[in-house]
Amino acid sequence: MLDTLKATTLPSTEVTGLPTPMLSAHDVCVSYSGKQALFDVSLDIPQNEVTALIGPSGCGKSTFLRCINRMNDVIDGCVTSGTILMDGRNILEPSEDVVQLRQKVGMVFQKPNPFPKSIFENIAYGPRIHGLANDKTELDGIVEVSLERAGLWKEVKDRLNQPGTGLSGGQQQRLCIARAIAVSPDVVLMDEPCSALDPIATARIEELIDELREKFTIVIVTHSMQQAARVSTQTAFFHMGYVVEVGATEKIFTNPEDPRTNGYITGRFG
């Protein structure tokens, strides 16, 4: 039964026609306390593009996302195997420095989670602990540029010392995005970043994602196929722990090769 669920289309730059991968996953398997959640996932993440991970709840999308910045390491009983290559190194190796990895791979979670600090300190925290600023002038510059890139500077520039938790939900999520990009990561992971937001805030985040891909590689998990179609250039369809199909977003949504992908896209299951 499991063999029939394996992907029929292997991802590669030849298949998708997309740029050189920023990340390249090969045969990634994950189990929680003996129960396998991911099976032999192989997936290339192209540089400076937006890759959307779609599929039914519990299909392994977020599990795979957490592999990329080793968040699964903090879960008791979680075992991960396979390789995820970044800069020629397997980031899943136990010897890899997780702190350095998470500087290169930022994360934005489902619900906005600003630190209980000022707006300024939310952004300044990462650059400060990683030693990215030599003095306050440089730190001020990083904060301003990060908030500008997140489309938030004009709204908060006169209240940087006020708590980040006092912002609206959409503003808080943009603050979290600014915080993630303040350390100049190569990759930004987004796990359902709009699920707690209203349609107007969602539209602003989607516009922001499109702007950010000029400087960052973005991987987004979303339950919204409409959102995946709007923001991504590559889409991977997960089902029961397998990558069933991956390719250019337009092709996945208009002419999928696997009947399971077509069934999910057209709403017959999921």
C-alpha angles and dihedrals in degrees: 000000000000092000090061090057096058119114116276093199121053114210120240139140087254091058097043100032087221127137128280111300121260087196130020120194121196127188095335113182126182130185132181114212090334097315110115116228102170127038122200096318113190117180137152118216108206119222119259092004134108115246116194121204111206135175143106122309112283094021096122103262097125092038090058092045090054090053090064094064097025095247088143087069090078093056114094113236095016115138122186128188136174129055137287109189121208121165087353094301130110102239090196092067111115089230093061115111104246093195091057090044092055090052088058094041114048124194134213114189134214095259121041108257110183116177115256088255138094121292089253094050092048089063099033096052098079098043089047097053092043092049095238095143126059095198144358093274091058091045091051089052093051091050093050095046092047092050090046091053090049091052092241106103098092091050097050108023092105095048105041091135094057121097117276088221089067093069124096119266094261092046091049090054091050087049089054090049090050089049091051095051095042091087091053098244123189093221133033118200119202120191108197090319095178102040093100095043135091120245095264093051089044091055090051092051090049091052088049093052090054091051095046096054089075088072105019140045108237131201115187130187111206138167089201111090088189089057092047090051092049102046109027136078095192128035130194119196114212123196128174093342097313133102099236098181139355131183147111108333095237091054094046091053099040106029113015117179099212119068090220090059090049090048092053095043092051093046099248089132140001 
